């Protein structure tokens, strides 16, 4: 009878921990993005882990994280982005494996009687896993992005990039869970250390927000966009020309209101070589007549190649720069050729750079712009809908601006028109309309470069994190003799 009651109690605890952790990740990560639940999301599984066998802790953690990811991403990745099944599974399962391994390492150190190292093991493993995953798939699943609404914490990106934010978010639940199991003396020390750490983090964030450089040069930028209507991506020449004329007709009214740049979205039109000259002629004339610089996103088809381009037409009617997207979307852009160069414009207000959509998921490219003292990055983009990822993927690039110390203007087809500063504050924003009507936004944006530690030192925090993880693993394996003194599995 007692054995049955214990098994029922254990099963209830497992299911409750799984449900609470999965639910908290579901509303914090992915498409929902409430910033605060993720700070406590792992806590139930972390609390339960030392009371289970290693394989059981791994299974519960894996189930919780993969369930949350599947609920969040399966339909989006498969039906909207149209990833193949294998890539969808990679997107969902690899982060779940990373989370489960972090739980197991936390458990191992806690059962060895080292709550300090246990508290450290969880965030260190999470950061390492997210970094390694980002090398091929970009950073869009990084825990740090959950804090877009928490501006003081977001300022850590200027020091450590995303990685310090992820570490901070994951350290708190691990520290709290370790405190629960630690002796009273260690508990007080852990609490004091956590309090001091987060006091420093918040003090830095608040200070940086209140020391924004003043009286920076600014430019007035106009953004033009249309929602996913029947003319979103035409395939025949007459419709293409008609759409381009509709876009071009928006330049003069914005210029008359003072716009110095007019931005259009990623792949506004498919441009074969046979029509390229006609499109160039239209926008060269438009820019010259309006005395404004125009940035136009096109899919340029030439021979057997395709290039996702952003073409900048100067106010004198010349093509001043052609930037080609570096990081292409799997399956969607499998036939396109990636670009390799940067586009840096020396303007009276300061240096301006160009990137396209998914390029902003990869920190290194934005960091290269920051190293050239760029004060504003213009980003033509294409998102998948307001209700799906416009406010998720559409806002991830805000972190690049904080990391690199520059402002950002992002014009997303089927998404949001967004202007943000180097502190992550949204200065202006406008959604597209479901009826396909053209939408415009005019906003002043500062052109300033505020040098950051991340710009200078790059992924220093990741290298420190990887070294710490290696040390934890080595010491854990070398310390097997202490297993006999570990705490018994709790009933």
Secondary structure as UniProt FT lines:
FT   HELIX           2..28
FT   TURN            30..32
FT   HELIX           38..41
FT   HELIX           43..49
FT   TURN            50..51
FT   HELIX           54..75
FT   HELIX           76..80
FT   HELIX           85..111
FT   TURN            112..113
FT   HELIX           115..137
FT   TURN            140..141
FT   HELIX           143..147
FT   TURN            148..149
FT   HELIX           151..154
FT   TURN            155..156
FT   HELIX           157..160
FT   HELIX           162..181
FT   HELIX           184..209
FT   TURN            210..211
FT   STRAND          218..226
FT   TURN            230..233
FT   HELIX           237..256
FT   TURN            257..258
FT   STRAND          261..263
FT   TURN            266..267
FT   STRAND          269..272
FT   HELIX           273..290
FT   STRAND          293..302
FT   TURN            303..304
FT   STRAND          305..313
FT   TURN            315..316
FT   STRAND          319..324
FT   TURN            330..335
FT   STRAND          344..347
FT   TURN            348..349
FT   STRAND          350..356
FT   HELIX           357..361
FT   HELIX           363..371
FT   TURN            372..373
FT   STRAND          376..382
FT   HELIX           386..390
FT   TURN            391..392
FT   HELIX           393..404
FT   STRAND          407..413
FT   STRAND          416..420
FT   TURN            422..423
FT   STRAND          426..431
FT   TURN            434..435
FT   STRAND          438..446
FT   HELIX           453..457
FT   HELIX           460..478
FT   HELIX           480..485
//
